[in-house]
Amino acid sequence: MRPTAASIAIVLLLATGSCDNSPPPVVQTGLDPATTQPLLERLDRLVGALEALSSMPGPVTAPTTAPSERVAVAGETNDLVARIENLERGLTALQARRPAAGSWSGRRGAVPPPMAAPAVAQFSAQLRSEDAAVQREARRSLFLLTEQEVLDRFGMPSDVGETQTGSIYWGYETAESNFSVTFVNGLATVIQG
């Protein structure tokens, strides 16, 4: 039996009649607002604390959410939570390295303290030690400190200059001891004794 034009038309009419013109269901991807809002608030607090840390003298406290207030998150947010927690740990480490409010660096415009000759002598002796581990530990204790932190520790240097590459060096010299610190982008990178 051969299909007639009428039977083909009926089949097509039934096929198109059963189709509905509504768009396909939208599958929501991404994070739900109940999960993301607390995470975004934590990020905002971290950004605010970092901005305060860079612009204000003295210690800055980070307004972080207590662990008991943290929202349980879905598997897809675990990476975001891990990054936020890493930022919080980094901010805590920065705060720990920041000098106390009563130190010289906390008072802008103040005259730096005089050279701390006993600290300079002790550090210089460590750099000249026959024990390589003592030398490494001494260098490590200054490595990546800021200029302010070095001033707080040793006081005013006896010599300040600029290298050919544009780095800044500070020399500390007493009758018995001396060493120098070279700063790149404000951080101690080369310590020589």
Solvent accessible surface area in square Angstrom, and as a share of the most:
residue,aa,sasa,rsa
1,M,241,1.08
2,R,209,0.76
3,P,95,0.60
4,T,82,0.48
5,A,87,0.67
6,A,67,0.52
7,S,48,0.31
8,I,88,0.45
9,A,57,0.45
10,I,101,0.51
11,V,97,0.56
12,L,108,0.54
13,L,127,0.63
14,L,124,0.62
15,A,52,0.41
16,T,89,0.51
17,G,61,0.59
18,S,94,0.61
19,C,90,0.54
20,D,105,0.55
21,N,158,0.81
22,S,71,0.46
23,P,111,0.70
24,P,109,0.69
25,P,125,0.79
26,V,139,0.80
27,V,123,0.70
28,Q,151,0.67
29,T,117,0.68
30,G,55,0.53
31,L,58,0.29
32,D,67,0.35
33,P,99,0.62
34,A,78,0.60
35,T,13,0.07
36,T,25,0.15
37,Q,95,0.42
38,P,36,0.23
39,L,6,0.03
40,L,90,0.45
41,E,75,0.34
42,R,11,0.04
43,L,46,0.23
44,D,100,0.52
45,R,73,0.27
46,L,3,0.01
47,V,81,0.46
48,G,35,0.34
49,A,3,0.03
50,L,62,0.31
51,E,108,0.48
52,A,26,0.20
53,L,13,0.06
54,S,97,0.62
55,S,76,0.49
56,M,104,0.46
57,P,62,0.39
58,G,6,0.06
59,P,79,0.50
60,V,17,0.10
61,T,120,0.70
62,A,27,0.21
63,P,71,0.45
64,T,64,0.37
65,T,19,0.11
66,A,46,0.35
67,P,107,0.67
68,S,108,0.70
69,E,119,0.53
70,R,73,0.27
71,V,70,0.40
72,A,99,0.77
73,V,43,0.24
74,A,52,0.41
75,G,59,0.57
76,E,115,0.51
77,T,1,0.00
78,N,85,0.43
79,D,86,0.45
80,L,53,0.26
81,V,25,0.14
82,A,53,0.41
83,R,156,0.57
84,I,1,0.00
85,E,52,0.23
86,N,92,0.47
87,L,81,0.40
88,E,18,0.08
89,R,149,0.54
90,G,36,0.35
91,L,3,0.01
92,T,82,0.48
93,A,57,0.44
94,L,87,0.43
95,Q,36,0.16
96,A,86,0.67
97,R,110,0.40
98,R,60,0.22
99,P,35,0.22
100,A,69,0.53
101,A,63,0.49
102,G,63,0.61
103,S,29,0.19
104,W,39,0.14
105,S,21,0.13
106,G,17,0.17
107,R,124,0.45
108,R,189,0.69
109,G,87,0.84
110,A,34,0.26
111,V,128,0.74
112,P,37,0.23
113,P,46,0.29
114,P,114,0.72
115,M,50,0.22
116,A,37,0.28
117,A,48,0.37
118,P,110,0.69
119,A,30,0.23
120,V,0,0.00
121,A,40,0.31
122,Q,114,0.51
123,F,3,0.01
124,S,1,0.01
125,A,63,0.49
126,Q,58,0.26
127,L,8,0.04
128,R,119,0.43
129,S,27,0.17
130,E,181,0.81
131,D,74,0.38
132,A,53,0.41
133,A,51,0.40
134,V,57,0.33
135,Q,53,0.23
136,R,155,0.56
137,E,89,0.40
138,A,4,0.03
139,R,88,0.32
140,R,158,0.57
141,S,41,0.26
142,L,0,0.00
143,F,102,0.42
144,L,72,0.36
145,L,29,0.14
146,T,51,0.30
147,E,55,0.25
148,Q,72,0.32
149,E,23,0.11
150,V,0,0.00
151,L,14,0.07
152,D,50,0.26
153,R,91,0.33
154,F,1,0.01
155,G,3,0.03
156,M,91,0.41
157,P,11,0.07
158,S,65,0.42
159,D,72,0.37
160,V,83,0.48
161,G,19,0.18
162,E,119,0.53
163,T,49,0.29
164,Q,194,0.86
165,T,123,0.72
166,G,43,0.41
167,S,18,0.11
168,I,60,0.31
169,Y,70,0.27
170,W,22,0.08
171,G,11,0.11
172,Y,1,0.00
173,E,109,0.49
174,T,34,0.20
175,A,104,0.80
176,E,151,0.68
177,S,12,0.08
178,N,62,0.32
179,F,7,0.03
180,S,28,0.18
181,V,0,0.00
182,T,22,0.13
183,F,2,0.01
184,V,65,0.37
185,N,146,0.75
186,G,28,0.27
187,L,66,0.33
188,A,0,0.00
189,T,45,0.26
190,V,66,0.38
191,I,9,0.05
192,Q,108,0.48
193,G,47,0.45
